[in-house]
Amino acid sequence: MIALHLSCSAFSTTNLALSASCAATCLASIAAVNSLPKVRLVMDTSYRAMLKSAALYVSILRISLLTAYTTRFYINAVTCKRKISST
């Protein structure tokens, strides 16, 4: 009778462990499904931030190039004017 009780108890413990494992797996999959939109949102936000950063870099580069070109054009114009004035 004791052996039967211990056997039944072990069987019950095994079922309880399997049930807990199943519940844990179920909760983990629900958590993964619920967190996926948040992960996508973070990825989209990061992607948009990188695009904005790249656009800002291009704008700064264009402004720098235009400033350098304008400065060079101005220097050439002043130099040319001085040459014309000195002759």
Secondary structure, DSSP 8 states (H G I E B T S, - for coil): -HHHHHHHHHHHHHHHHHHHHHHHHHHHHHHHHHHHHHHHHHHHHHHHHHHHHHHHHHHHHHHHHHHHHHHHHHHHHHHHHHHHHH-
